[in-house]
Amino acid sequence: MAESEPNPEPAGRGDSIALGLMAVAALASISGFGVLFSMWWQSSITDPYEILRIASQEFVSGNTVIAGELAAKVDFDEPKEDADTEPELNEPDVEVDLENETPDQKAAREAREEREQWARLRDFLIGFGKVAKAESEPELRSRRQSLYEALPYLERARDGGFPPGRHAEGYRVLGESYFQLGKFDEAIESLQQAILHDPTLRRPLHPKLATAQLNSSAPLEDQALETINRFLNDRTLQDSQRWEGELIRIRSLIDLGRWEDANQLITREQSELPTQENDLSNQESEYRDQLILLRSIARTKRVMKRFGPKPIDPYEDRSAAIAELDGVVEQLTELQREAMPKIASRARLWAARALLAKGYTKDALIRLTSVRQQRPFDAVAIVGGLEETELLASQGRGEETLQTTTYMMRELGDESGFDANMITFEEFQKRMGMALENLRNAGDFEHAIDTARRLPPVFDLAEALIQEGNAYREWAVATLADGTNVGGQTARSASTLARARFRAAGDAFAKAAQLQFATREYLATQWSAIDAYQRGRHFTKSIRLLEPYLKNERRPLKPRGLVAYGRALLAEDRPEEAIDSLLTCIIEAPDDPLRYDARLLAAMAYAETGDLDNARALLQDNLQDGALTPQSEAWRNSLLTLGELLFQRAYRNYLIAEQADPQDKIPLLRDNQPVLEEAIRYLDEAVERYFRAYPRAESAAYLSARANVMASLWPRIEAESQEMLDGVRRRQRAQADQALQMALDGFVNLREHLLQREEDLRLTDRDQAMLRNCYFAEADVLRQMGKLEAEGPRRTSRLEEAADVYRVVELRYMNEPPALEALLGRASCARELQKPREADQLIRQANVVLQRIPAEWNDRFITTSRYDREGWESFLGWMNDRLTAGT
């Protein structure tokens, strides 16, 4: 330790320390270290360097645990030097020109370097002390906990450099700690470094190194075989050492798929052992059982590689696998009865695997359950429980999966109870996650959620919450799929339920993100929460998450956050803020595919503010962008949105014109005509392209027909003007007739389409409303066309057709509010046809129908007709009073 000591102390202080140490040594020789430690503990020694010197001496004397506890009392957080040197001590990354540094800078640097050396020594001693404590722990859980506590100290000591002369020992202890904790990838590097620094460690470390290579995440079986072969080349090995090496070599050959070589080696080793009758050695007996087990493992693995570890479907022919595994299960069952407990438990596990490879799933599950329930709950029990869980989950047996998982998590308690001799904790986590995924794929989302909630504290709480979020999210998607009919319409109940499940997913992801705030996974989990909230229409929560997300997300992924932020702000009726976010995306990410969604949403935000010009420009940018095709969702939605926005403007202008003074009405209608024509053009294009593929195109068809009705008004008024030339009047009249005919065709086609769908499935509320409106619109257009005709057969025919449509509505909605509207429509047609008696009778009939409509329809009056019940009673009462009065 001489190289790492600091500069000599002044003579007086050194003498006092020397005298003190001599007194300590004398006292220790008389009373033992217990008295020494007690006296030190109550002494006034507080200097960290003196404490570490004593700890180092105890380490050299073999008192490793005490050395670690002493070192743990040292705290280097506060620098030893005066306040005027603190800035230099706390800035180790500042580069200093050594040739030109000042005396003060040199002193500060040397003090810092000295302190770092002592800090590394402290970490080294603490780490070794905790490892020594772990070796004395009788229970696996306590031992692993001590090793987990030791790792950070040992890793810091390694990264800074082990103390001089302690590199081999440091790497050895670190490697063995990794090995015992199942961190095999890390163990390989440390064990190799230990052997490199001290070749004499080859014999004790080569078996561990080879085993770590066999269990590593990378395929290192060849390296494991090479390592163990070097170990076995040592002719001075004792029998127990050689047997350990041979078992590892056989495992390596099996993992490499060299079945014949493994069998030949097993046969050779068995032949060199004495017969079982003459075997009086427990070691020889155990070795014989290990060889028998490895032969059965080799046969089972070969079958699993050729035919798969289990049947793909229940009716798969596994006769070839059964023939190749003949006698294996029996041999393994015998080992369960006769062999040592550890060998017996592994034999039980492999018997389950052999049964599963033969296709005997029920028998395999029984064996796996017995493996899981064995005591102690060691590596074999963990693997048995894991494979039982995987098998149950793959069969969609959610309740049993939950029960098995609950049992395992209770037995483990936390990660410190995990025995990693057969499977690493990381692999265990990964496979449990895949089992939950299989359960979700089987549609058992409820048990997948409950199982995920049982994972902590063995699993990280954030990981368990992510699994819960995944289950809720997939459950929501499945709910929407189940609630959507062949026409693409989703039931309202399914939408409501799916939104609730998306929101539950968002809650789980948001909690996980909070726990992962200081990790690399934070942003990805945060985005999962944002996306789930948005799909669940919970935009308020998504806004709260998006604001910190946008501050931290990397530039390439920012567009999705900006689009989501804009969508949420728009949903929360904050269009101006939404525009800012969406335009930022469009400007800063001109080549990102999300710019199309940003334009679409920005157009909708502009429409909310009444700025239709900017909205139209953005939508036309999407439609004219060469990278988009009509098959893309963004192009389709842009076309439909543009048509709908233009219709809304045209309809608003139409209402203003209808309410204007007569002298202003014609100019307003004339100015609105180009807007109507443009809206019709875009809506008709959407109908032509997407009518039977997308439900939204049905709404476009309805709006187009409505727009044609409005477009007929101005040319009709112009045609009635006496100031126009006859030719102009005829053209205007033809234009009005054409617009009405196109409207009529649109309503009829949409009505027939909906009636055809109704034959196959029940219409949604939206479809029912659209069908009802088509009926009334069709009748109204026919009636309007008839009123425009001159007296004669064409006028009569149109009005009779309108009355027939009203009659169909009356029969379809008998004793429902729409029937009242139909009766009044028929009455109007009768009056136009000069049939006053029939018209009066229909009005009286409407009074009767109103009384027949049940009370449970009261809340539907206003949504399916022009009045509520009281309004209809007043209106029809007034009409009947007029009939009674003869007016």
Secondary structure as GFF3:
##gff-version 3
##sequence-region A 1 887
A	DSSP	three_ten_helix	2	4	.	.	.	ID=ss1
A	DSSP	alpha_helix	11	31	.	.	.	ID=ss2
A	DSSP	alpha_helix	33	42	.	.	.	ID=ss3
A	DSSP	alpha_helix	48	60	.	.	.	ID=ss4
A	DSSP	alpha_helix	64	71	.	.	.	ID=ss5
A	DSSP	three_ten_helix	83	85	.	.	.	ID=ss6
A	DSSP	alpha_helix	86	89	.	.	.	ID=ss7
A	DSSP	alpha_helix	103	136	.	.	.	ID=ss8
A	DSSP	alpha_helix	140	160	.	.	.	ID=ss9
A	DSSP	alpha_helix	167	180	.	.	.	ID=ss10
A	DSSP	alpha_helix	184	197	.	.	.	ID=ss11
A	DSSP	three_ten_helix	199	201	.	.	.	ID=ss12
A	DSSP	alpha_helix	202	215	.	.	.	ID=ss13
A	DSSP	alpha_helix	221	232	.	.	.	ID=ss14
A	DSSP	alpha_helix	239	255	.	.	.	ID=ss15
A	DSSP	alpha_helix	259	272	.	.	.	ID=ss16
A	DSSP	three_ten_helix	276	278	.	.	.	ID=ss17
A	DSSP	alpha_helix	282	307	.	.	.	ID=ss18
A	DSSP	alpha_helix	319	324	.	.	.	ID=ss19
A	DSSP	alpha_helix	328	338	.	.	.	ID=ss20
A	DSSP	alpha_helix	341	358	.	.	.	ID=ss21
A	DSSP	alpha_helix	361	372	.	.	.	ID=ss22
A	DSSP	alpha_helix	379	394	.	.	.	ID=ss23
A	DSSP	alpha_helix	398	412	.	.	.	ID=ss24
A	DSSP	three_ten_helix	415	417	.	.	.	ID=ss25
A	DSSP	alpha_helix	425	441	.	.	.	ID=ss26
A	DSSP	alpha_helix	445	453	.	.	.	ID=ss27
A	DSSP	alpha_helix	461	482	.	.	.	ID=ss28
A	DSSP	alpha_helix	492	515	.	.	.	ID=ss29
A	DSSP	alpha_helix	522	535	.	.	.	ID=ss30
A	DSSP	alpha_helix	539	552	.	.	.	ID=ss31
A	DSSP	three_ten_helix	555	557	.	.	.	ID=ss32
A	DSSP	alpha_helix	558	571	.	.	.	ID=ss33
A	DSSP	alpha_helix	575	588	.	.	.	ID=ss34
A	DSSP	alpha_helix	595	609	.	.	.	ID=ss35
A	DSSP	alpha_helix	612	624	.	.	.	ID=ss36
A	DSSP	alpha_helix	633	659	.	.	.	ID=ss37
A	DSSP	alpha_helix	662	690	.	.	.	ID=ss38
A	DSSP	alpha_helix	695	711	.	.	.	ID=ss39
A	DSSP	alpha_helix	713	720	.	.	.	ID=ss40
A	DSSP	alpha_helix	726	760	.	.	.	ID=ss41
A	DSSP	alpha_helix	765	788	.	.	.	ID=ss42
A	DSSP	alpha_helix	793	812	.	.	.	ID=ss43
A	DSSP	alpha_helix	817	832	.	.	.	ID=ss44
A	DSSP	alpha_helix	836	852	.	.	.	ID=ss45
A	DSSP	three_ten_helix	855	860	.	.	.	ID=ss46
A	DSSP	alpha_helix	861	864	.	.	.	ID=ss47
A	DSSP	alpha_helix	869	885	.	.	.	ID=ss48
###
